[in-house]
Amino acid sequence: MLLREQTEAAEEALLSPYACLSIRSKGRQIPLEPCPTRTCFQRDIDRIVHSKAFRRLKHKTQVFLEPEGDHYRTRMTHTIEVSRIARTIARGLHLNEDLAEAAAYGHDLGHTPFGHAGERVLNEIMPGGFAHNQQSLRVVDRLEKEGEGLNLTYEVRRGILCHTGPDQAETLEGRLLRLADKIAYINHDIDDAMRGKIILPMDIPLSISQVLGFTHSERINTLTVDIITQSAGKNDILQSPACKEAMHQLREFMFEYVYRNPVAKGEEGKAQDLIRRLFEHYCKNPDKLPPEYQDIRLSEGVERAVCDYISGMTDKYAVEQFCDAFIPKSWSVK
């Protein structure tokens, strides 16, 4: 028996009847010969982690633009934290950890430079709008591997798309990702905001801390254990009313005191103006797009190609391209 077959047999024996078994995947858009050692979802994990879009996450903003300090989160460290929470919930509910991990690793591949500030401005200027979850799916389906895409399984693709927005993933592994993402970003954004002296521990309302805990680890543990406890033996992902309300209040607190804080977000206007001007520049000069985006320009239009290019940029690369396009260079004799 192949190692993959042993793993698939173990899933059938050990996982919940509500879990998505690897052998029951709806498959890929382009069929592949099964891997002898990895299940289809384990294979998807590797495909995502080895992608260029995943590597770029290390230089994309999570909350603070270009923070000075080594310990602030980036989009990549956020993704890793989401993955760990998702796997813990999946393990506690005897669901498919590999499916949860794969969707978690892929959920933010389409995120813009400069965090949600970048997403908002692209949504304004791109005909038809822009949403990072839809772009994440486009990255794995259309943009990676020089336009071939990663050819991921249906379940991983749905988990990526449905981690935010109105749609809900069909699998419980995909559904739990939505909560794992929120648990991760709310709590690590608190940690970063405290590190940046934007808020202090005593600023968090006592009524929230009495439910979720007073520290970073206590809050994550409370929320994670609550989901496992409330969802055990059920074909759904649930929270207790107390934890759901406390988490909602904590998110509202973060929007009021951090996400809209002018001290934390003072440079966002500049970042958004940078993206607007880059978008206009490449639309007027599409020949300056890299070769891999020229096919998109011809088949789907220049604005689609420009949006794909800019949304894939890291913060630093976006600044470099802006300087190259708009900042005069010193002249010298060569």
N, C-alpha and C positions, 0 to 999 in steps of 0.2 A: 504494500500500500504506500502510495506517495505521501510525503509530508503534508501536502495540501489536503489530501483526502483524509488523513488522520485529524487534521484541524477541523475539517468540515464535519466529520463524525463526532468529534468532541462538542462542537456547537449544537448538533442535534440532541446530544445526550444531556447537556448541561444548561443550555440557555432557556429562557422563558418562552412559553408558547407565543408571546407577543413580540419576541425578538425577530429581526430580519436575518435569516440565515443566509450565509454566503451562497449556498447552492440554490437558493430561491431568488437570487437577484434577477431583475428583468434584463440584465445584460448591458451591453455597450452598443453605441450607434454603429460601430464597425466591429463585428465579431472578432475575437482573438482566441488563439489556442490557449487553453488554461496553463497557468504556470505550475510547474511540478512542486514548488515549495511554498508558494504564497496563495492565499485565497484572493478572490477578486478585489475585496476591499483592502486587504494588505497591499496588493499591487497598486491600488489607487493612492494609498499613503505615499508610497515610494515615488510615484509619478509626480505628485504634487511637491513633495519635499525637494526633488531634484530639478524642479522647474525654475526658470529665470525669474518669473513673477514672484515666487516665494522668496527667493534671495533678496529681491528688491525691498521686501517688507522691512528689512532692518534699517533702512534709511527713509522710512515714511513716518510722518507724525502720527502719534496716537492722540494726545491732547495738547501738549505744549510744543510750540514751534521752535525747533532748534534749541532745546534747553541746554544750558551749560551744566554738565554733570553727567556722570556715567550711569546713574541709577534710575533715570526716568524711563518710562516705558516707551517703546516704539511699537509700530504696528506688528512687528514680528514677535516681540515678547508678549504682546497682548494675545496673539494667535496661539502661542505656546500655552499660556495660562488658560485660555478657553479650552484648548485640547485636554489639559489635565483635568479640569472640572468636568468636562463632558465624559471623559473616560471613567471618572469616579462615579458619576451618576449611572452611567451604563452598567458598570460592574455591580453597583448596589442593586440594580433592578434586573440583573442577569440578562441584559441586552447585549447587542453586538458591539463590543468596544472598538473594534477596527473600523466599522462603519461610522461610529460617532467621531473617532479620531480623524478619519479622512475628511469628513465634511467640515470639521473644525479647522483643519489645516488649510482648506480651500476657501473658507467663507469670506475672507477679506482680500483675496488676490486682486480684485478689481478696484480696491480703494484708491482714491486719488492722493496726490501729494497734498500736504498741509491739512490732513484729516478731513473732518466734516465741513470745514470752511471751503476746501477745494471741491467737495461734492456738491455743496449748495450752489456755487457759482457755475459749475458745469451743468447742473440741472437747469439753471436760468438761461444759459446761452446755447445749449445743445438743442436743436429742434427735436421735439419728442421727449425732452427731458433726459435725466441721468440718475441712476440709482446704483450704488456700489454693489448690491447683491446681484443685480442683473448683469453688471459689468464683470463680476467675478465669474459668473457662468459663461459669459462670452470669452473670458480669458482662457478657461479650460476647454471650451468647445471650439474656439476659432483662432485665438491669437498665439497660443503657445506652440512650440516646436515649429517655428517658421510658417505658421498658418495651418499646420495639420491639426492642432489641438491635442489634448491629452487623452481623448477617448475614454473618459471615465464611465463608471457604471451609472445607471439611471438613479439609483438611490442616493449616491454621493452627490450627483448633480442637483437633485431635488433638495437635499439638505443644504447645499450651498445657496441655492436660490431662495429658499424659504426661511432662512435664519432671521430675516426681517421682512416687513411688508405684509400684505393681506393674505397671501397664500400660506397654507399649512402643509408641511411635508407629510407624506403618507406613512412613513415609518416613525416609530417612537424615538429611534436614534436621531432622526432628523428634527423631530419636535423638541427634544431636550436641548439641542444646540442653541435654540433661541434663548432659553433661560441661562444656559452656561455662559453665553456671550454677555448677557446683562450682568450676571453675578460677577464675572471677571472685570468688565470695564467700570462698573460702578465702584467696586472696591479698590482696584488698583489706581483709579483716578483720584480717589480719596487719598490714598497713600502718596501719590505724586503731588497732589495739591498741598498736603501737609509738608512735604519735603520742600516745596516751593514757597512756603509761608503764605499761601493763599487762604487757607483755613487752619484752625487749630482743633485738636481733639475735642475740646469742650464745646465747639461750635455745632457739632452734630446733636440734634435734639435728643434729649434724654429718653423720650418715649420710644424712639427708634432703637437706641442702644439697649434698652431694657428687653427688647424683643430679639434683636439680632446679635447683640454682643458689643463689647467696647473696643475690640481690636480688629485689625485686618483679618487675622486667621479665624477669630471667633465668628465674624460675620459670614465669611465664606463657608465655614463648617456648618453653621446654623442653617443657612440657605440650602446647602447641598444635602444635608441629612434630612431636612424637611421634605425636599422633593422626593427623595428615596422612600421616606416613610409614607408620604401621602399617595405615592404612585404604585407602591408595591402590590402586585397581584392584579393590577388594573391595566386596561388597554388605553391608557392615557398618561400624560405627564401633568402632574398637579402640584399645587402649593396649598398649604393651610391658609385660611383667611388672614390670620395674624401676620404670617411671614409675607404673604403677597402684598398686604397693605403697607407693612413696614418697608418693604423693598420699593414700593411705589413712592412712598414719602421720601425715602433716601434719594431716589432718582430726582424727584422734584427739588430737593435740597441742593443737589449737585448742579442742576440747571440754574438755580437762582444764584448760588454763591461761587460756582466754578465755571461752568460752561458758558455763562454769559458775563463773567467777571471781566471788566476792562483791563485789569492788571494781567490776568492770565491770557486774555485774548486781544491785547492791544495791537498786535502785528497782523491780525487776520485780514484786516482791510487791505493791507499792502499785498498779502499773499493772494487774495482774490483778484486784485487789480492785475497782478503779475499773470495769473492764469487767463484772465480776459484778454490781455494784450497778446499773450502767446497764441491763444486761439485765433484771434484776428490775423496775426502775423502769418501763421501757417495756412489759414484759409486763403489769404491773398498770395502766398508763395508756396503752393503745394509741392513744388519741385524740391523744396528743402526738407520734406519728410524723408525719413530713412527708406531704403529700398523695400523693406518688408511691409511698409504701409502703402506703397504705391498700388499694389493689387487691390487693396481695400478701397482706395480712392477711386479706382476704375470701376469696381464692381458695386460699391455701396455708397459712393459719393465722398467728396472731400471732407465734409464736416464729420462724417463717421470716422474717417481715417485720422483726422486731427484729434478727435475726442479719444480714440483708442490710444494714440501716441501720448497725449498729455496725461491722461488718467494713469498710464503706466509709469510715469516718471517718478523718481524719488524727489524729495524736497530739494536736495542739493543739485540734482541734475536739472530740475526746472529753473532754479536760480541761474545755473550756468548757461542754459539755453536763452534765458531772458537777457543776460549780459551780452551774450554773443549777438543777439538780434538788435539790441537797443542801446548798449553802452559803447561809446566810441573807444576805439583801441589806439594806443599810442603808436606814432609813426616812427619808423626807423629805417635806415638804409640797410639793405640786405646784400 
